[in-house]
Amino acid sequence: MIRKRTATRLAAVAALATVGLSLSTGMASADTTFPANVPGCAGGMVDRFYNGHDHVQGYAISTMGDPCSVVLQQSNGGSSSNWTATRTPAWTDELLDAGITSHVVVCNGNTGRCATSASY
């Protein structure tokens, strides 16, 4: 029997697996994921390369029903944010990442704990 917590984590992993491969302009390209997980929230940043440029997008998933926020920040001042309290991924806007660095901050709104992804 799978415990509720284990089932919740497996659901989050399955949701993230759908991020793993994207198709663009008829060619498969591997995405790179930079995780930023905090208890109650799974999240991170995905880098996709297509049309000759890198594009980044942040996401958050609530694994325990807590409100989870994600903020995508860029060194040029660009940013985008979103939040969720469900297992459905909340995505930021997709931003162009050309010659700058980007990272995400994922926070659990109930605990105030945050995690920051590696920069790309």
N, C-alpha and C positions, 0 to 999 in steps of 0.2 A: 504494500500500500504506500503510495507516495504522499508525504505530508504536504499540507497546504503551502508552506513556505517553499519547499522543493518544487512543487508544481508551479508556483508563481515565478520562481527563478527560471525554470525551464521555459515558461511562456515568454519571458523577457529575452532569453537566448534565442528562441525561435523567431521572435519579432526582429531581433538584430540580424539574424541570418538572412532575412529577406533583403537587407541592405547590402549584402556581400557582393553581389554582381549586378552591374547595370548594363543595359544595352543602349548605345547611342550611335546614331548615324550608321546603323547596321553592323557595327563592330562591337564585340564584347571587350570590356575593359574592366580590370580589377579595381575595385574601390579600396582605399586605405582608410581604416577606422582608427581614431585616436580616442580611447575610452576616457570617461570621466564619471566614475560610479561612486555613489555615496549610499549608505544604508537607506533603503526605501525607494531609491531612484537609480535607474540604469540610464546612462546617457553617454554622449560623446560627440565627436565631429567626424564627418565623412568627407574625404577628398575624392573627387571624381575628375578624371582627365578626359575631356572631349572637346571637339572643335578647336584643338590646338592650345587649350588653356586649362588650368586647374580651377575647379569650382568647389567651394566648401559649404557644408550645411550642418547645423547642429541638431540634435534630437534629445528628447528625454522620454522615459517611460516610467510610470509609477508602478513599482513592484509590490507595494503594500497598501495602496489606496491613499498615500500621502500626496499633497500637492508638490509637484516637482517643476522647477523652472530650468530653462536652458537659455544662456546668453552667448551668442557668437560675437566675438570681438576681433577686430583687425587693427593692425598697426597704423593704418591710414585713417582711422577714426570710424570706419564702417562698422555697423553692428546690426543685429537682429535678435529677437527673443520670442519665446513662446513658453507655455506651461501646460501641464496636464495633471489629472488626478486619476487617470485610468491606465490600463495596459496598452492602449492605443498610442503609438508614438506621436509626440508633438514635435513638429519640424520647424526650424527657423527658415527664413528665406534663404535661398541658395545665392551665395555671393561669389563674385569672381575673385580669385586669389592669384594675382600676377605681380610678382616682385615685392610682396608684402608678407607679413606673418599673420596667422590666424590661430585662435584657440577658443574653446568653449568653457564656460563655468556652469556646472549643474548643481542645483541646490535643492535640499529637502525643506519645504516651507514649514513643516511641523517642528523639526529639530534645529533648523538653522545651519545644519552642516552642509558644506559645499566641497566640490572637487573640481579641479582644473585639469583639462587635457594637456597633453604635450602640444607645443606650438608647431605649426607647419608653415 
